[in-house]
Amino acid sequence: MYLQKVQNVISGYVRVTIEGFYIEKVINACKKNNIKLIDTKRIKSTLVDTSVHVSQFKDVAKIVKKSKCRIKIRKKRGIPFLLYKYKKRKIFVISMMMIIICLFALSKFIWNIEVVGNVNIATEDILNIAKNDGLELGKLKSKINPNELVQKIRMERPDVSWVGVKICGTSVRIEVVEADLAPKVINQDEFCNIVASKDAMITKISAQNGTLKVKEGDVVKEGTVLVAGWLEGKYTGNRYVHATGEVTGKVWYSETMKKYYKEQVKVKTGNEEKKYSININNFVINLYKRLSKFQIYDTIRTDKKLKISSNFYLPFGIVESTNYEMVEVEKNYTKDEAVEIAKKELKDRLDKKIDNKEDIVNEYIYTNENEEYVEVEVVYEVLENIGTEEKIAL
């Protein structure tokens, strides 16, 4: 049924009404002469609505006339009528053909690359590996080997446990699954010390193998030997071993900032303006002639890649730049307000350094003020495992 409809559109057909008292004679004569009436509907006893192929319309018209009936064309459908309609509009037809040819040519290239699944790995790092392997915007799809790119990424990024590369339309999708990297472990048959991984105060230390070099309460620097990889025997003398043990220490993290009592801050006025540019494969063409009418403003830029379908991207896009007008106003703070603002910002910074907030045992706030500002320092005291293995060079 679907193929028949497509064939009708290609060959062309007309939708007609046949009216008269001898409609049955018309229908029978058409069957006798192998004339196909398509989707015939009887409106009333003397009126029929039907479709006829263009090539058979004249024959139907003759039969209708002989049967003393009337025929009227209601619609004309199909490619032949479309071509006839635009035969005098050659520029339009040529332009349409050029567009179709261009789209076909563009479909052979890559115009969008996306990386998904990465959290700790920067997207730029994956894209740089892909670029070194030959994958970049404007690259012929036939020149891209997804399997080679997969192997390249896995070889250069040990923190990737799985990677997949899929070409869809004019887009390449790189999917990565990040790996949980295990700490570097020295073989048990090799000699090593346990050293401090950071500055700390020892709170707990035990050695299953090796010689303790520090005790609880000692303050150590990064790299200090905590458990030495050797043992002293009464009869065997000193011998090297693979040191093992657990060392917990207090580690201090701190952030400092000055908060002035009087500050010039920028606030939005509510006025904004939009400017547009065309981005053709990273070559930007501005569609505006002058700079912003605002003296002070913040700009948010949004790149919108143009695409015909979900995976058919084009090599150009629209860049929308929104300028938000700002004015500078003077803001005054009391000492307490300044300290609270500084504390919040400093804690936000420190929280990004701490893997587990439950390990924080103490928090200290220090302030130092003068007439212009207050200097605030926030210190976190954190319990951490600070022991790490270090191979002994013999």
C-alpha positions in Angstrom: 0.0 0.0 0.0 2.8 2.4 0.9 4.8 1.6 -2.2 1.7 2.2 -4.3 1.3 5.7 -2.8 4.9 6.5 -3.5 4.5 5.3 -7.1 1.4 7.5 -7.5 3.3 10.6 -6.2 6.2 9.9 -8.6 4.1 9.3 -11.7 1.5 12.0 -10.8 -2.3 11.8 -10.4 -5.4 14.0 -10.4 -8.3 13.9 -8.0 -11.5 14.3 -9.9 -15.3 14.2 -9.5 -17.5 12.4 -12.0 -21.2 13.5 -12.1 -24.1 12.1 -14.2 -26.8 9.5 -14.4 -24.6 6.8 -16.0 -21.6 6.6 -13.6 -21.8 2.8 -13.5 -21.2 2.8 -17.3 -18.1 5.0 -16.7 -16.7 2.7 -14.0 -17.4 -0.5 -16.1 -15.8 1.1 -19.2 -12.7 2.0 -17.2 -12.3 -1.5 -15.9 -12.8 -2.9 -19.5 -10.0 -0.6 -20.8 -7.6 -1.4 -17.8 -7.9 2.2 -16.5 -7.3 2.2 -12.7 -9.5 4.4 -10.6 -7.8 5.0 -7.2 -9.6 5.4 -3.9 -13.0 5.8 -5.4 -15.8 7.2 -3.1 -19.5 7.6 -4.0 -20.7 10.9 -2.7 -24.2 10.3 -3.9 -26.0 8.3 -6.5 -25.0 10.7 -9.3 -21.6 11.8 -7.9 -18.3 9.9 -7.5 -14.9 11.1 -6.2 -11.8 9.3 -7.4 -8.2 9.6 -8.5 -6.7 8.9 -11.9 -3.1 8.6 -13.1 -2.0 11.5 -15.3 -1.3 9.2 -18.2 -4.8 7.8 -18.2 -6.8 11.0 -17.6 -7.5 11.8 -21.2 -8.9 8.3 -21.7 -11.2 8.7 -18.7 -12.3 12.0 -20.0 -13.3 10.5 -23.3 -15.3 7.7 -21.6 -17.1 10.3 -19.4 -18.0 12.4 -22.4 -19.4 9.3 -24.3 -21.4 8.4 -21.2 -23.0 11.9 -21.2 -21.4 12.6 -17.7 -19.2 15.5 -16.5 -15.7 15.3 -15.0 -14.0 18.0 -12.9 -10.5 18.2 -11.6 -10.2 19.0 -7.9 -6.5 18.4 -7.1 -3.3 17.8 -8.9 -0.6 15.9 -7.1 2.8 14.4 -7.8 6.3 15.3 -9.0 5.3 16.1 -12.6 3.0 18.9 -11.5 5.7 20.2 -9.1 8.2 20.3 -11.8 5.8 22.1 -14.1 5.0 24.6 -11.4 8.6 25.6 -11.0 9.8 25.2 -14.6 9.9 29.0 -15.0 11.7 29.4 -11.7 15.0 27.9 -12.7 17.1 29.8 -10.1 14.9 28.3 -7.4 15.2 24.8 -8.8 19.0 25.1 -9.2 19.3 26.5 -5.7 17.4 23.6 -4.3 19.6 21.2 -6.2 22.7 23.0 -4.9 21.5 22.7 -1.3 20.8 19.0 -1.7 24.2 18.4 -3.2 25.9 20.5 -0.4 24.0 18.6 2.3 25.1 15.3 0.8 28.7 16.5 0.7 28.6 17.8 4.3 27.2 14.4 5.5 30.6 12.9 4.6 32.4 14.9 7.3 32.4 15.2 11.1 31.0 18.5 12.4 30.4 17.6 16.1 32.5 15.7 18.7 31.1 15.1 22.2 32.6 13.4 25.2 30.2 11.8 27.8 30.7 9.9 31.0 33.8 11.8 32.3 33.7 13.4 35.7 37.3 13.7 36.9 38.9 13.6 33.5 38.8 16.9 31.6 37.0 16.8 28.3 39.8 18.7 26.7 42.3 15.9 27.5 40.1 13.3 25.7 39.7 15.7 22.7 43.4 16.3 22.5 44.1 12.5 22.3 41.4 12.3 19.6 43.0 15.2 17.7 46.4 13.6 17.8 44.9 10.5 16.4 43.4 12.5 13.5 39.9 13.1 14.8 38.8 16.7 14.6 36.1 18.9 13.1 36.0 18.7 9.3 37.5 15.3 9.2 36.2 12.8 6.6 34.3 10.0 8.2 35.9 7.4 6.0 39.3 8.5 7.5 38.3 7.7 11.1 39.0 4.4 12.7 37.0 4.1 15.9 38.8 1.0 17.1 42.2 2.7 16.8 41.0 5.7 18.7 39.6 3.5 21.5 43.0 1.8 21.8 44.8 5.1 21.8 42.7 6.5 24.6 43.1 3.4 26.7 46.8 3.4 26.3 47.3 7.0 27.2 44.7 7.2 30.0 45.1 4.5 32.7 42.3 6.2 34.6 39.8 5.1 31.9 38.4 1.5 32.4 36.2 1.5 29.2 35.8 3.7 26.2 33.6 3.5 23.2 33.5 5.6 20.0 30.4 5.8 17.8 29.8 7.7 14.6 26.2 8.9 14.1 25.4 11.1 11.2 28.0 14.0 11.2 28.6 13.5 15.0 31.2 11.4 16.9 30.2 10.4 20.4 33.1 9.3 22.8 31.8 7.5 25.8 34.2 6.9 28.7 34.0 5.0 32.0 36.5 6.3 34.6 38.5 3.8 36.6 39.2 3.9 40.3 43.0 4.0 40.4 44.5 1.9 43.1 47.5 3.4 44.9 50.9 2.3 43.7 51.9 -0.9 45.6 55.4 -2.1 46.1 55.9 -5.9 45.8 56.2 -7.7 49.1 59.6 -9.1 48.1 61.0 -5.6 47.7 62.4 -3.5 50.6 60.7 -0.3 51.5 60.1 2.3 54.2 56.9 3.9 55.3 57.2 7.7 55.0 54.9 10.6 55.7 52.8 11.7 52.7 52.3 15.2 54.2 53.1 17.4 57.2 51.3 16.1 60.3 51.3 15.3 64.1 51.3 11.6 64.8 48.3 10.4 66.7 48.6 6.6 66.3 51.3 4.4 64.9 51.9 0.7 64.7 54.4 -1.4 62.8 53.8 -5.1 61.8 57.2 -5.2 60.1 60.1 -2.8 60.3 61.5 -0.4 62.9 59.5 2.6 64.3 61.3 5.9 63.9 58.7 8.2 65.4 56.2 8.1 68.3 52.8 9.4 69.0 52.8 13.2 69.5 55.7 13.8 67.1 55.3 16.5 64.4 56.7 15.3 61.1 57.4 16.8 57.7 56.4 15.3 54.4 58.9 12.5 53.4 59.9 11.7 57.0 60.6 8.0 57.6 58.0 6.7 60.0 58.7 3.0 59.9 62.1 2.0 58.6 62.5 -1.0 56.3 65.0 -2.8 58.4 65.2 -4.9 61.6 68.0 -5.4 64.0 68.6 -8.9 65.3 70.9 -10.1 68.1 72.6 -12.7 66.0 71.6 -11.7 62.5 72.5 -8.0 62.7 70.6 -5.5 60.6 68.6 -6.8 57.6 66.3 -5.1 55.2 62.5 -5.8 55.1 59.4 -4.7 53.5 58.0 -2.3 56.1 54.3 -2.6 57.0 52.2 -0.6 59.4 49.5 2.0 60.0 50.1 5.6 60.8 47.4 8.2 61.6 48.1 11.8 62.0 46.5 15.2 62.4 46.8 17.2 59.2 46.0 21.0 59.1 44.4 22.7 56.1 44.1 26.5 56.1 42.8 29.3 53.9 43.2 33.0 54.5 41.6 36.1 53.0 41.1 39.9 53.7 37.6 41.3 53.8 37.4 45.1 53.5 34.7 47.0 55.4 34.1 49.1 52.3 33.9 47.5 48.9 32.9 48.5 45.4 30.7 45.7 44.2 29.0 45.2 40.8 25.2 44.7 40.7 22.9 44.1 37.8 20.5 46.9 36.7 18.2 44.6 34.9 19.0 45.9 31.5 20.4 43.5 28.9 21.2 43.3 25.2 21.7 40.4 22.9 24.2 40.2 20.0 24.6 37.4 17.5 27.5 35.9 15.5 28.0 33.1 13.1 30.6 30.4 14.0 31.9 28.6 10.9 34.2 25.9 12.2 35.7 28.2 14.9 35.8 31.2 12.5 33.5 33.8 14.0 31.6 36.4 11.9 30.0 39.1 14.0 26.5 40.2 12.9 26.7 43.5 14.9 28.6 46.7 14.0 29.2 48.3 17.4 30.3 47.4 20.8 28.0 47.2 23.8 26.1 50.4 24.7 26.8 49.6 28.4 29.9 51.0 30.1 30.1 48.1 32.6 28.7 44.7 31.8 29.0 41.0 32.2 28.7 38.7 29.1 27.3 35.2 28.9 28.0 33.5 25.6 25.9 30.6 24.3 27.0 28.5 21.3 24.2 26.9 19.4 25.2 24.3 16.9 22.8 24.0 14.0 21.6 20.6 13.0 19.0 19.1 10.7 18.3 16.0 12.8 19.5 14.7 16.2 22.8 13.5 14.7 23.2 15.6 11.4 25.2 18.6 12.6 26.2 21.4 10.2 29.7 23.1 10.1 28.3 26.4 11.4 26.3 27.6 14.3 24.9 30.7 16.0 26.7 32.4 18.9 24.4 34.3 21.2 26.1 36.9 23.5 24.0 38.4 26.2 25.4 41.5 27.9 24.0 42.3 31.4 24.5 46.0 32.4 26.3 46.4 35.8 26.8 49.4 38.1 29.3 49.8 40.8 28.0 50.5 44.3 29.7 51.0 47.6 28.9 48.4 50.2 29.7 48.7 53.9 30.1 45.8 56.3 30.4 45.6 60.0 33.2 43.5 61.5 30.9 40.6 62.2 29.3 40.7 58.7 32.8 40.8 57.1 34.0 37.9 59.2 30.9 35.8 58.4 31.2 36.4 54.6 35.0 35.5 54.7 34.3 32.4 56.8 31.7 31.1 54.3 34.0 31.6 51.3 37.0 30.1 53.1 35.0 27.0 54.2 33.8 26.5 50.7 37.5 26.4 49.6 38.5 24.0 52.3 35.6 21.7 51.7 36.9 21.1 48.2 40.2 19.9 49.7 38.8 17.4 52.1 37.6 14.0 50.8 35.6 13.0 53.9 34.2 15.8 56.1 33.7 13.2 58.9 37.5 13.1 59.3 37.4 16.8 60.5 38.1 16.8 64.2 38.5 20.5 64.9 37.9 23.9 63.2 39.7 27.1 64.2 38.9 30.7 63.2 41.5 33.4 63.6 41.0 37.1 62.9 43.2 40.1 62.7 41.6 43.5 62.2 42.5 47.0 61.4 40.6 50.2 60.4 40.2 49.1 56.7 39.7 45.3 56.8 39.6 42.1 58.8 41.9 39.2 57.9 40.3 35.9 58.5 42.0 32.5 58.6 40.0 29.2 58.8 41.9 26.0 59.8 40.6 22.5 59.6 42.3 19.8 61.7 41.8 16.4 60.0 42.6 12.9 60.9 44.2 11.1 58.0 46.3 8.0 57.1 49.6 9.6 56.3 51.8 6.6 55.7 52.9 5.7 52.2 55.4 3.1 51.0 58.8 4.2 49.6 61.1 1.8 47.9 64.6 1.6 49.5 67.4 2.2 46.9 70.3 -0.2 47.6 
